[in-house]
Amino acid sequence: MEITEVRIFPFQGSSNVKAYASLTLDDKVVVKGIRVVEGRNGLFASMPSRKVKDDYYDIFFPITAEMREIIQEKVIEAYQSQKQKAV
């Protein structure tokens, strides 16, 4: 499975969320709602989730650590690239 496109949508606000992202996989499937979050150890990609009662559950998530790392790398790279273009 290949990530064929990443779109970044900057978020202006006082939260740790810096942007939202959408991924296109193999030019066939789009995943929306990935958040770029500023955490204690830097930026990371948070997968889409939904709140049910007092808990959250993931709507989309990579099964392997390798795929999670690939997604995070591509999303953060696209975010930083767009951020530099805006300056």
Secondary structure, DSSP 4 states (H G I P E B T S, - for coil): --EEEEEEEE--SSSSEEEEEEEEETTTEEEEEEEEEEETTEEEEEPPEEEETTEEEESS--SSHHHHHHHHHHHHHHHHHHHHHH-
